[in-house]
C-alpha cells in the first residue's frame, strides 16, 4: 500500500513537470492527453556579485518557478548589456595637433608666433623710448620755437657779447713803435709775444692816427693812470712798472733770437742818462 502511494506521487510530479514544459502525457499511462499550460509568473531577480555562481544555488522568489540551467550567467550578461545600453554615450572628441615650443628632446624651439610676438615687444619699447626722449610740446611753445629757429637758425648758437680788446678810458703799454713801411716787423713782434701763451703778453698791431707809426700794443689794460707826477718828476706805479720791466726782459730774448732787430726798450735817454720811462697810451674809444 505504501509503495503504491510513492509511485503515484512520483507519477504526479513527473506529470506536472512535463505539463509545464507543454508535453502531452502518453495515452498508455491511463490519463487522457490534455495539454497543461504553464502558469505565467514574474520573478524579481537581483544579479549576484559573482556571475559564475551555480544556478542550483539560486532559488526563485516564487515557489514553483522553473530556473533553467545557466540562467544566472545569462541574466548577468543581460544586466551588463542593459547597463551599457543605459550608460550615457560620450562622443569621442577629435585630437587637434597643436604646435609646441619644445622639441622631442625637451629644448625650446622658436616658432613664428614667438618671432611675431618678440617683434611687437621690440617695436613697443622703441616707441616708448622715442616718446620719452621727444616729449610732446604745447602748440604755443612749438610755434615759438619754430619762429626762433627761423630767425636764428636751428644750429646757430646765440651770439655771446665779447668785450673789445681796447676799452675807452683805459691804458695800454706800447711794446714798440715802428716808423715807415715796416708793418711786417710790427706784426712779427705781436705774433712772437702772443705765442708765449701768457695772457699778459697778448699783443695787437695798431696804426697811430697822429704819427702814422705802427704800434705793437699789449692787451693788458690798466684802469688808473700808471704814473704820478710830483714836483715835476714822473713816478710810475708798482704794477705798471713790473709789467713794463717784464716786456723789456722779453725784448732781450727777442733780440738774442733775431739779432739787429728790436729790444722792446722801456727807457729813454735824458741827456747822458737812461731813464725808465715806459710808454702807456690812453684809448679814447672802444676798438679791436
C-alpha positions as CSV (number, residue, x, y, z in Angstrom):
1,X,0.0,0.0,0.0
2,X,2.9,2.4,0.9
3,X,4.7,1.6,-2.4
4,X,1.6,2.4,-4.4
5,X,1.4,5.9,-2.8
6,X,5.0,6.6,-3.5
7,X,4.6,5.6,-7.1
8,X,1.5,7.8,-7.5
9,X,3.4,10.8,-6.0
10,X,6.3,10.3,-8.3
11,X,4.0,10.0,-11.3
12,X,2.2,13.2,-10.4
13,X,5.5,15.1,-10.0
14,X,6.6,13.9,-13.4
15,X,3.3,14.8,-14.9
16,X,3.4,18.3,-13.5
17,X,6.9,18.9,-14.8
18,X,6.1,17.7,-18.4
19,X,2.8,19.7,-18.3
20,X,4.7,22.8,-17.5
21,X,7.0,22.1,-20.5
22,X,4.0,21.7,-22.8
23,X,4.2,18.0,-23.3
24,X,1.2,15.6,-23.7
25,X,1.2,12.6,-21.5
26,X,1.3,9.3,-23.4
27,X,-2.0,7.5,-23.7
28,X,-0.8,4.3,-22.2
29,X,-0.4,5.9,-18.7
30,X,-4.2,5.9,-18.4
31,X,-4.6,9.7,-18.4
32,X,-6.4,11.5,-21.1
33,X,-4.0,13.5,-23.2
34,X,-4.7,17.1,-22.2
35,X,-2.1,19.9,-22.5
36,X,-1.3,21.6,-19.3
37,X,-0.5,25.3,-19.7
38,X,2.3,26.7,-17.6
39,X,1.3,29.5,-15.2
40,X,2.9,32.8,-16.2
41,X,4.6,34.5,-13.3
42,X,7.1,37.4,-12.9
43,X,10.3,36.7,-10.9
44,X,12.2,39.5,-9.3
45,X,15.9,38.9,-9.7
46,X,19.0,40.6,-8.3
47,X,22.2,39.6,-10.0
48,X,24.7,38.0,-7.7
49,X,28.1,39.5,-7.0
50,X,29.6,36.6,-8.8
51,X,28.0,35.8,-12.2
52,X,29.6,32.4,-12.2
53,X,27.6,31.1,-9.2
54,X,25.9,27.8,-9.7
55,X,22.3,28.0,-11.0
56,X,21.3,25.4,-8.5
57,X,22.1,27.8,-5.6
58,X,19.7,30.4,-6.9
59,X,16.1,30.0,-5.7
60,X,13.3,31.9,-7.4
61,X,11.3,34.2,-5.2
62,X,8.0,32.5,-6.2
63,X,7.8,28.8,-5.4
64,X,7.3,26.5,-8.3
65,X,9.0,28.8,-10.9
66,X,11.5,26.9,-13.0
67,X,15.1,28.1,-13.4
68,X,16.8,26.6,-16.4
69,X,20.5,25.7,-16.3
70,X,23.0,28.6,-16.6
71,X,20.2,31.1,-16.2
72,X,22.2,33.1,-13.7
73,X,25.0,33.6,-16.2
74,X,22.5,34.6,-18.9
75,X,20.8,37.1,-16.5
76,X,24.2,38.6,-15.5
77,X,25.1,39.1,-19.2
78,X,21.7,40.7,-19.8
79,X,22.1,43.0,-16.9
80,X,25.6,44.1,-18.1
81,X,24.2,44.7,-21.6
82,X,21.4,46.8,-20.1
83,X,24.0,48.9,-18.1
84,X,25.9,49.5,-21.3
85,X,22.8,50.5,-23.2
86,X,21.6,52.9,-20.4
87,X,25.1,54.4,-19.8
88,X,25.5,57.9,-21.4
89,X,27.3,57.8,-24.7
90,X,30.1,60.3,-24.7
91,X,31.3,61.1,-28.3
92,X,35.0,60.8,-28.8
93,X,36.4,64.3,-29.5
94,X,38.9,64.7,-32.3
95,X,42.5,65.2,-31.3
96,X,43.9,68.5,-32.5
97,X,47.6,68.6,-33.1
98,X,49.0,71.9,-31.8
99,X,52.4,73.4,-32.4
100,X,54.7,73.0,-29.4
101,X,57.5,75.3,-28.3
102,X,59.6,72.3,-27.2
103,X,61.2,69.7,-29.4
104,X,61.2,65.9,-28.6
105,X,64.4,66.4,-26.8
106,X,62.8,69.0,-24.4
107,X,64.7,72.0,-25.8
108,X,62.9,75.3,-26.5
109,X,62.2,75.9,-30.2
110,X,61.2,79.3,-31.6
111,X,58.1,79.4,-33.7
112,X,56.5,82.0,-36.0
113,X,54.2,83.1,-33.1
114,X,57.2,83.7,-30.9
115,X,59.0,85.7,-33.5
116,X,56.0,87.9,-34.2
117,X,55.4,88.5,-30.5
118,X,59.0,89.4,-29.9
119,X,58.9,91.9,-32.8
120,X,55.8,93.6,-31.4
121,X,57.5,93.9,-28.0
122,X,60.6,95.5,-29.6
123,X,58.6,98.0,-31.6
124,X,56.6,99.0,-28.4
125,X,59.8,99.6,-26.5
126,X,61.3,101.7,-29.3
127,X,58.2,103.8,-29.5
128,X,58.2,104.3,-25.7
129,X,61.9,105.4,-25.7
130,X,61.2,107.8,-28.6
131,X,58.3,109.4,-26.8
132,X,60.3,109.8,-23.6
133,X,63.2,111.5,-25.5
134,X,60.9,113.6,-27.6
135,X,58.0,114.7,-25.3
136,X,55.2,116.5,-26.9
137,X,55.1,120.3,-26.6
138,X,52.2,122.6,-26.5
139,X,51.2,124.3,-29.7
140,X,52.2,127.7,-28.5
141,X,55.6,126.5,-27.4
142,X,56.2,124.7,-30.6
143,X,55.2,127.8,-32.6
144,X,57.6,129.9,-30.6
145,X,60.4,127.5,-31.1
146,X,59.7,127.5,-34.8
147,X,59.9,131.3,-35.0
148,X,63.1,131.3,-33.0
149,X,64.6,128.6,-35.2
150,X,63.6,130.6,-38.3
151,X,65.2,133.8,-37.1
152,X,68.4,132.4,-35.6
153,X,68.7,129.1,-37.3
154,X,68.3,125.7,-35.8
155,X,72.1,125.0,-35.4
156,X,73.2,128.6,-34.9
157,X,74.2,129.5,-31.3
158,X,73.1,132.8,-29.8
159,X,75.8,135.4,-30.1
160,X,77.9,135.9,-27.0
161,X,78.9,139.5,-26.3
162,X,82.6,140.0,-26.5
163,X,84.4,142.8,-24.8
164,X,86.5,144.9,-27.2
165,X,90.3,144.4,-27.0
166,X,90.8,148.1,-26.2
167,X,88.3,149.8,-24.0
168,X,87.8,153.5,-23.9
169,X,89.4,155.3,-20.9
170,X,92.0,152.6,-20.1
171,X,95.7,152.5,-20.5
172,X,97.8,150.0,-22.6
173,X,101.6,149.5,-22.9
174,X,103.3,150.3,-26.2
175,X,105.9,147.5,-26.8
176,X,107.4,149.0,-30.0
177,X,106.6,152.0,-32.3
178,X,107.9,151.3,-35.8
179,X,108.1,154.0,-38.4
180,X,107.6,153.9,-42.1
181,X,106.5,150.9,-44.1
182,X,107.7,148.3,-41.7
183,X,104.3,146.9,-40.7
184,X,105.6,143.4,-41.2
185,X,108.1,143.9,-38.4
186,X,105.4,145.1,-36.0
187,X,103.2,142.0,-36.9
188,X,106.2,139.7,-36.3
189,X,106.7,141.1,-32.8
190,X,103.0,140.8,-32.0
191,X,102.9,137.2,-33.2
192,X,106.0,136.3,-31.2
193,X,104.6,137.7,-28.0
194,X,101.2,136.1,-28.5
195,X,102.8,132.7,-28.9
196,X,104.2,132.8,-25.4
197,X,100.7,131.7,-24.3
198,X,100.8,134.3,-21.5
199,X,97.5,136.3,-21.0
200,X,99.6,139.4,-20.2
201,X,101.7,139.2,-23.4
202,X,99.0,139.0,-26.0
203,X,99.7,141.8,-28.5
204,X,98.0,143.5,-31.4
205,X,99.3,145.9,-34.1
206,X,97.6,149.3,-34.5
207,X,98.5,152.4,-36.5
208,X,98.8,155.6,-34.7
209,X,96.4,158.1,-36.3
210,X,98.7,161.0,-35.4
211,X,102.2,159.9,-36.3
212,X,101.3,157.1,-38.7
213,X,103.6,154.7,-36.8
214,X,102.8,151.0,-36.5
215,X,102.4,150.4,-32.7
216,X,102.5,147.0,-31.0
217,X,100.2,147.2,-28.0
218,X,99.6,144.6,-25.3
219,X,96.0,143.8,-24.4
220,X,96.6,144.1,-20.7
221,X,94.6,147.1,-19.5
222,X,95.2,149.4,-16.6
223,X,92.3,151.3,-15.2
224,X,94.3,154.1,-13.4
225,X,97.0,156.3,-14.7
226,X,100.2,154.2,-14.5
227,X,102.3,157.0,-13.1
228,X,102.3,160.0,-10.8
229,X,103.9,163.5,-11.1
230,X,105.4,165.1,-8.0
231,X,107.4,168.3,-8.2
232,X,107.8,167.8,-11.9
233,X,109.1,164.3,-11.5
234,X,107.3,161.4,-13.0
235,X,107.0,158.3,-10.9
236,X,105.5,155.0,-12.2
237,X,103.3,152.9,-10.0
238,X,104.2,149.5,-8.9
239,X,102.1,147.3,-11.2
240,X,102.7,149.2,-14.4
241,X,106.4,149.2,-13.5
242,X,106.5,145.5,-13.0
243,X,104.7,144.8,-16.3
244,X,106.9,147.2,-18.3
245,X,110.1,145.5,-17.0
246,X,108.7,142.1,-17.9
247,X,108.1,143.2,-21.5
248,X,111.7,144.7,-21.6
249,X,113.1,141.3,-20.5
250,X,111.2,139.5,-23.3
251,X,112.7,142.1,-25.7
252,X,116.2,140.9,-24.7
253,X,115.2,137.3,-25.7
254,X,113.7,138.6,-29.0
255,X,116.9,140.5,-29.8
256,X,119.0,137.4,-29.0
257,X,116.9,135.3,-31.3
258,X,116.7,137.9,-34.1
259,X,119.9,140.0,-33.8
260,X,119.9,143.5,-35.1
261,X,116.1,143.9,-34.7
262,X,114.2,145.2,-31.7
263,X,114.7,145.0,-27.9
264,X,111.4,146.4,-26.6
265,X,113.2,149.1,-24.6
266,X,111.2,150.8,-21.9
267,X,113.7,153.5,-21.2
268,X,114.6,156.8,-22.8
269,X,117.7,158.9,-22.9
270,X,117.6,162.1,-20.9
271,X,121.0,163.6,-21.8
272,X,123.6,161.1,-20.9
273,X,121.2,159.2,-18.6
274,X,118.9,156.4,-19.5
275,X,115.7,156.8,-17.5
276,X,113.0,154.2,-17.0
277,X,110.0,155.6,-18.9
278,X,107.5,153.1,-20.3
279,X,105.1,154.4,-22.8
280,X,101.4,153.9,-21.9
281,X,98.6,155.3,-24.2
282,X,95.1,156.1,-23.2
283,X,92.3,154.7,-25.6
284,X,89.7,157.3,-26.4
285,X,87.0,154.8,-27.7
286,X,86.4,151.1,-27.8
287,X,88.2,149.3,-30.6
288,X,89.7,146.0,-31.5
